[in-house]
Amino acid sequence: MVGMPAKADPSIGYQLETIAEDLGFPWDLAFLPDGTVLLTELDGRLRIIRDGVLDPTAITGVPDVYRASQGGLFDVVPHPDFATNQLLYLSYAHGDKSANATRVVRAKFDGQALSDLEVIFDVSPTKDTPVHYGGRIAFGPDGKLFITTGDGFNYREEAQNLSNTLGVIVRLNDDGSVPSDNPFVGKDGMRPEIYSYGHRSPQGLLVTDAGAVYMSEHGPQGGDEINLIEAGNNYGWPVITYGIDYSGARITPFTQMDGMEQPLKYWVPSIAPANLELYTGDLFAAWQGDFLVAGLVPGDVRRVDMEDGAAVGEEILFAEIGERIRGIQMAPDGSLYILTDGDSGAVIRVTPN
């Protein structure tokens, strides 16, 4: 699961086109049925890209966010029936320095503004650290909503505590209610929203058309992971990890333990995986069925070659951009959109030569 990645295959030609720039820490994109692209900036703005052009006016009605360090506006995801109900889901850091947490809301979007804002989920308890929020959202083919949450950094042991929602993936109905078939429903002292637990800082999440749930998460110093998520399972943090503390100290002597899941792939040293995409398009046919992982460090995209559910190889892509990569997402036409990180971030479209 650890090995030297290959350099990009020069036979697969592509071109890079900058769609938008000078953005305030772009974090996520969403593609709407009419071709509109929505863009979140960590600084708290929700933007519109139409016909490849960024609208200079931000969408109004976006809730106030707690903007500090890793906190701000995170994900934007349309409801599966957006064409008829116009519902968008947003995740963001809510609160203040002494008490903040990840919040998910939904609202109506009329093309210019949000209205009828409704809170769907709040992580609890709150924390006093501005890091490790999670904040990634994805719908499954059955309409269930998955949300990643982080451990809050100073609260890592809570990722093993099923009485709170730090360091977990939650699964909800689209209105925020709890599905009756969630794994911890009806169990004393356990939060019924929880679908999986033992996570550190999960910022990548996807659900396939077949309903398989995959996530990527940041390890400490080393130990970044891709995991196949299954209901009720414990993914080990901080009891097992392939990483060490930033100080160089050992967090745990264990990399494996009975009752705790092993990753599909892990990285030592870290690549800081900020997003996870499964390529299913036709424009880059050689990449079909492979994961694309946005890496903040050193700043590239990793194509993880998947064969029969196993990670069998890795290739470095788009290193020539020379920036921290916050996100990579596939558009409906099979092209790729890359987000670069920072206070002068950009949106870059990737198409074949």
N, C-alpha and C positions, 0 to 999 in steps of 0.2 A: 504493500500500500504506500510505501515511500520509495521514491526513485527519482532519478534525474529526468526532468521533462525534456522532450525533444523541442528543437526550434521549429518555427512555423514552416510548413511545407510550401515552398515557393511555387509549386504547380497549381495551388489554389489561389488564384489572383483575386484581389479585391481593391476597392477604392474607398477612401474616407472623405466624407463631406461634412463640414461643420454646419449644423443647422442653427444653433444658438450658442452664444458665448456671454462672458461676463455675468454669469449666474451666481447666486449666493448659495453655494454648497448644494447643487442639485442632488436629489435623493432617489426619485422614482418617476416612472412614466406609466401612463395608461392610454390604451388605444380604444377610442370610442367607435361605435358602428358607422358613423358618418365620415370617418377618416380623421377626425380631430384627435390630436395628441395632447394629453394633459401632463403637466410637469410639476412636481413638488420641489421646493427649495427648503432646505433645513431652516433657513432664516424666517420661514413662515408664510411664504407666498405660494399660491397655486396659479400656474400659468397655462396659457393655451398656445399650441402650435397648430396653425392651419395652413395647409398647402406648403409646408416646409418653412413657414415664416413665424417667428415668435411674436405674439401680440404684446406690445409694450405695456398694456394695462393688465394688471393682475385681476383674477377673479375675486369678487367681493363676497362677504359672508363667511369667510374662513375663520374658524375660532382662533382666539389668542393662544399662542403656544409658549411654553417655557423654553426659551432659547439660551442654552448654556452648554459649552463643551459638545457632547454628542446629542444633546437634547434639541428638539425643534419639531418641524413638520416632517413626517416620514412618508408613509405609503398613501397612494390613492388607487382605488380599485372600483370599477363599475360593477353594479349588481349584474348577475347573469341575464336578467330581463331588463337591462337598462333602456333598451329601445322603447319599452312600454311604460316603465315606471320612473325613469330618469334619476335613479338613486345612485349616489356615489358614497363610498366608504373611505374615511380618512383615519390615519393613526398619527398620534403626535404626543409629545411630552406635555403633560398638564400639571400645573401647580406652581411651586416656587422653590427657592433654594433649600428650605428646611423640610419640605414635604412635596415630592413630585412622583409621577408615575406615568406609564403609558396609558393613553385613552384612545378608544375607537369610537367614532361617531358615524352616522349616516345623514345625508341631506339630499334634497332635490337640487338638480342642476339644470338651469334653463338655457345654458349656453354662455352666460355671462356672470351669473351669481348663484350662490348657494342659499337655500332657504329651508325652513322646517327642520332645523338641526336637531338630532336626537342622539343621546349617548347610548351606545350599544354595550360597551364594556370598559371597566376601569381595572387596572392591575391593583391588587392590594396585598400587603400593606404598601403605603407610600414609603419613599426613601429620601435620604438627604444627599444623594450623589447624582451628578448630572451625566451618568454613563450607563451603558449596558441596558438599553431599553427594549431591544428586540424591535417590535413595531412592524414586522412584515405581515401582510394579509394575503390570503388566497382563498378562492371559492373552489369547492369540489364539484364534481359533476352532479351530485345529488343536491346541490344548493347549500350545503353546510359551509360555514365560515371558519377558517383556521387563522389563528393569530399567534405570532411568536412573542415571547416576553423574555427579557434578560434577567440576570441575577442581581443587578444593582451594584456589582463589583465588590463592595464591602460586605455583601450579604450572601456570599456564595453557598454557604451551608443550607440556605433556605431553598435552594434548587432541589433538595431531597425532602423537603417538608410539604406534604400534600395538603396542608391546611391553609396554604397561601398560593398566590399565582406568580411568584417570582421564579424565573428560570424554567418555564414550561411552554408547551403549545396548548392553546385552548381551542375547543371546537364548539361552535354555537350555531343555532338557527339564525336565519338572516335578520331576525328582529332582536337578537341578543338573548333570547331564551335558550335554555339548555336542552339539547337532544336527549331523549329518554334512554338512548343506547350508548351514551358516553360511558367510559369504563369505570368511573368512580361515582356514578349516580347512586344515591342511597347508602353510601358507605360512611359511617360515622367519622367525623373529623377530617374528611377529605373533600376538597372543592370539586363539585360536579362538572365544572367547566373544563377541567384538565383532561387532555387527551394523551400527553406524554410529559415526562419530567426529567430532571437531571441535565438541564441545558445551561450554558454559560452566557453567550451573547449571540443568539441566532438571528442573523440578518438576511438569510436566504430561505425562501420557501416556495414550493410549487406543488401542485396537485395535477397528476396526469388525467387524461380523459378516462382512463381505466380506474381512477380513484386512488392510485398510489401516491403517498405523501413523502416528499423529500425535503430536506432542509440542510443548509450549511450554517456553521457557527464558528465564531472566533474562539480559538483556544487562548491560553495565556501566552507565554513565550514558547511557541511551538504548540502542536496539538490541534490545529484547525481541522475541522471535520466536515464530511458529507455523510448524512445519515438517511436511511430508510426508516420512516416513522410509522410505528404500529401502535394501535390503541393500548394504553395502559403500560407501555414499556418505560423502563428507566434507562436513560442514556449516560448515567454515571457521574456527571460532574457534581461535586469536585472529588468524589471518592476514587474515580479512575480518570486518568488523562495521560496523553502522550507529551504534554507540555510541562514546563516548569514556571515558577513565579518570575516576574520581571526582575526581581532582586537576584535571581539565580538560585534561590532556595527551592527545595523540593516541596511540592504541594502534597503529594501522596507517593508512596512507594509502588502503587498499583497502576497497571495499565489495563488489566482485565480482572473481572470478578463475576462470580456466578450471579445471575439475575440482573446483570447490566449488559447493555448492548454494545457491540463493537461497531465502529464506523465502517461505511463502505470504502472510505478513503480518508487518510489524514495526512497532514503536512508538517514536517519538521525540517527546516525552520518554517515559520509562519508565512502565509501569503496574505493574511487578513481578508478573508472572503466576505465581500460586502453584498453579494447578490448571487442568485443561482437561477440559471435558465436551462431548459431542455430544448435542444434544437430539433424541430420537426418540420422545418420548411423545405422548399425545393431549390432555393437559390444556391445553397451550399450543400449539395446532396451528400458529399463525403462526410459531413458532420451530423447527418440525421441520426437521432437516437443518442447523441452524446450530450453531456452536461457542459455548459459554459459558465465559468465561475469568474466573477469580477474580483480582481485582487488589488487591494490598496497598496500592498507592499510586495515587490518593489514598484509595482504599477504595470499590470498587464492583465490579460484574460487567459485563463487556463481552460483548454478543451480537454475534458476527461473522457477518454474513449471507453464506452460502456459496451460490454458484450455479455449477453445472458445474465444481466443483473450485476455484473462484477466490473470494477474499474481495472482495466488492463493496460492503460497507457495514458500519457499526458503530453500535451503540446502547448507551448507558449505562443499566444497570439497578441497582436496589436501593441507590442512593446515599444514600437517606434513612436507611439503617441507621446511617450515620455511623461505621463502624468499618473497620479493615483486614480485607479478606476473604481468608481463607486457603483456603477451598475451596467449590466448588459441585458437587453431585452429584445425578443424577436417580435417584429411587427407582423400584422396579418399577411403581408405579401412575402414574408420570409426574409426580408432585410433585417439587419441588426441595428439597434440604437445603443450607443455607448455613452455613459455619463462619466465625466471626469470630476474629481472631487476638488473642493477648495472654494475660496471666495471669488474666484474668477473661473468657475467651472463652465463646462461646455457640454452640448449634445452633439454627438457625431454619428452620422448614418453610414452604415457599411453595406455596400452592394458589390456584386461581382464586376470585374473589369469588362 
